[in-house]
Structures are given as structure tokens and as C-alpha cells.
Amino acid sequence: MARYSFRLPDIGEGIAEAEIVAWHVKVGDRIEEDAQLADMMTDKATVEMESPVTGTVVELAGEVGDMVAIGSTLAVIETDGEGAEAPADEAVEEEVVAETPGAEEVLVAEEAEKPSPLQERGLGEGAEAAPAPAVPLSPALSPEGEREKKAVLASPAVRARARDLGVDLSQVQAEGDRIRHSDLDAFLRYGAGQGYQAPGASRARADEPVKVIGMRRKIAENMAASKRAIPHFTYVEEMDVTALEEMRADLNANRGQRPKLTMLPFLIVAICRTIPQFPMINARYDDEGGVVTRHGAVHLGMATQTDAGLMVPVIRDAQDKNVWQLASEITRLAEAARTGKARVEELTGGTLTVTSLGPLGGITTTPVINRPEVAIIGPNKIVERPVFDGDDIRRAKLMNLSISCDHRVVDGWDAASYVQALKKLIETPVLLFAD
């Protein structure tokens, strides 16, 4: 028998450590070569670690949520053969254990001395557990379990209220000769602990501590750093998307085998067309170097909700894609993020982010910037409302659009001017396809 020490390999350029987000084995389990050992996370990407050998797991580096340095031992596996590599110190440890007289007997004795669950509760071998204390019957219950009837004096109004609340008036204590509303109020306040529960009420659940690990911890760290370092401001504008929605419906009705279009591809085209006039929006700010890089290409981050938390896959060179290509890329990247198959390069390098909650978008949002970017755009849900068109009133589809900016880089005037340029394209959608 030999022990193999599996050290965490370099799983990303410049990465010093990774977080344990899942163990697929526990100490004592047998694992086959190439079987999943653990999931490690770094830079929003989860990497599966596979066992390089077959054997029994004897040590694991830590618990879920712990950080493990690159090159340090992740797991120790006891192999069946003698040819498995093992560090020199571990090999010596094996020899010492093997040469210790009676080592196995000592282990057996220690195991035998360990008290059983019954002994831990003060019960020796062969002892019988004390019978559970008898539960006394409620005074209001007869030995047969039927409630004893007693005369209840109350007004029709009190009876009706008690009936609506599901309260048995025979359980309510009266201050005088009959039950009044004040008696019922007292019962509701102090008698609820005796089993009363108003219709539709929910019982309190036990507190549930949830360890902040993996994606949730990354999100927490990134959002805290963003709000701590960036002076945010948000500008919101209302847009009439009636014409755009009509165009979208026509295109979808004649799309053939092409993907179905949502609002997002049209918005991305509008964003890319207006960026050349407002290069400060499509930028990244290096805090330490004091340098703002205004990017020529639009690598658009797309905030995506997954079971693990919020991820931001990036549409590369969005400015070179039409609405159909954007729709395909949106679908592909969103599916890759939700299934955990997105590559590291698909989750990094964004220059501007769009975040949309679709039909849950609300009236307005104040999105948090995806640092080190300097702006994030958030379309909200579309609602139908009457609007004045000259002297006439017509039905219109309206949508608020929010933009949050880094005030160190983007001035309020610039943000407002940029959104007004977007508004012109969105409200006159034929311009989205004009050269």
C-alpha cells in the first residue's frame, strides 16, 4: 500500500488559490482513476478536479468554502499498488506506523472504548431506556378524547368573528358573564401559543445558517468592492417602444429557422451604434494605475441568473453582429452559464454590461457596476399606457431604461446625452438597420 498526495494544479493564469465548492467523495470512500474528486472555483469559473489514481481517500484538504493554495495538497489517496508516488515524509510515516508493534490492536481497542450512543446518554449495556413521560390529557378532553360541551354565552357578532377566525369559543376565557370582543382579542394575543393559528397564517420556521461560498461569495466580494470603490449615479429615461415591438413581431413571424428575437438584441445594436459618439461609456478604469482605457470594440457583458448566482458571460465584438447573430449568441452564452459550461474566457474581459430581468424588470432599477467597467445599462419591463399624441390619445408600449455610471469617469451630462441617443434609435427602429 502507498499514499498518493494529489496537489492542486495551476488552473488559471495568475491564480494563487481556489475555493472548494463541492466534494464528490469523503474520507474512507473508494475512488477510481479519473473519477470526480472535487469542484474548485476561481474567477467565476468552476473547474472539476479528477483523481489521478485509484484508491481510498484518507485525507481531504478542508471543508466546502475553504481556500486551497495552488500546489498544496488537495487530497491524499491510499493506492492498492506499490508503484504509486508518495512524498518522502508520507512514506516514512507509513513505515513508522507499519513497524509499531500492535498498532492495529491499539486502534481496535480505542474504537472499542468509544462509548455507544446509549452509553453517552447514561445507559449501560443491557439497560432499558426510561419510558417517555405520559402526556396529560387536556382538561377540556374526556378520556375518550371528545371535547366536553359547555354553555358559551356570546353575542352574534362575537360568534361570527370567532367563526371567521377559526376560534372555538369554548376555549376563550370570559371576564364577565359572557364572551366579548375584548375577551376574544386577549385570546388571540395570549392564547395563540396554545395551538390557535389564524386562517392563512404561517408558522415560524427554524433559523437556517447558510455558509456563503462559491459563486455567492464571489458575487458578495465583487459587489462590495464595486459599491465601496465606485461613486455610482443612475439616470433613468422613458422610451416608447411601440414601433420597435411591432417590428420585432413582424421579424419573428418571418424568421424561418432563425432564433426568436427578444428586445435585447435590438438594444445591443442601439448600444453599439451610439458608443462611438460616447467612448467614455465603453471603458474600464484601472484604480491603481489611474488609467481609463476607452475600448474600440464592444465586448458586452450579459448579466445572467443561474442556480449558483449571477454570472456575466461576454458577447465578444458585439458591434460586428446583427440582431439574429446576437440572439444566437445570447442563447448560447446564457445556456453555458446556467449549466456551468461557460469557459473562463467567456466570463471575463467585458467592457460594458447589460442587465435585464425581462418581465420582472420593474418600473426602474439602479444596477451596480461590474467593476472595473464604468457603466451598466438596465432595460426595465414594458408596460402599456395611454399617451398624448398631439390632441389625440393612443395606446403605447413604454419602457424605462436605467444606466448606472462611475462618476469618476462619466459625467451626468454624458450619461444623459448617451441615453437620449439610445432613445432616438429605439423609438425610430428603422434607424437600427440604416447604414
VENPE-V968405 format. One record per helix or strand of 3 or more residues. SS is the DSSP state (A for helix, B for strand). FROM is the first residue (numbers start at 1). LEN is the number of residues. If there is no record, write none. Layout:
# VENPE-V968405
ss->(SS | SS)
from->(FROM | FROM)
len->(LEN | LEN)
This chain:
# VENPE-V968405
ss->(B | B | B | B | B | B | B | A | A | A | A | A | A | A | A | B | A | A | B | B | B | B | A | A | A | B | A | B | B | A | A)
from->(2 | 17 | 36 | 45 | 55 | 67 | 73 | 88 | 103 | 117 | 156 | 169 | 181 | 192 | 214 | 232 | 242 | 263 | 283 | 291 | 300 | 309 | 318 | 323 | 344 | 352 | 358 | 375 | 392 | 412 | 429)
len->(6 | 7 | 7 | 6 | 6 | 3 | 7 | 12 | 11 | 4 | 10 | 3 | 10 | 3 | 16 | 9 | 12 | 13 | 4 | 4 | 7 | 7 | 3 | 16 | 3 | 3 | 3 | 15 | 15 | 16 | 5)
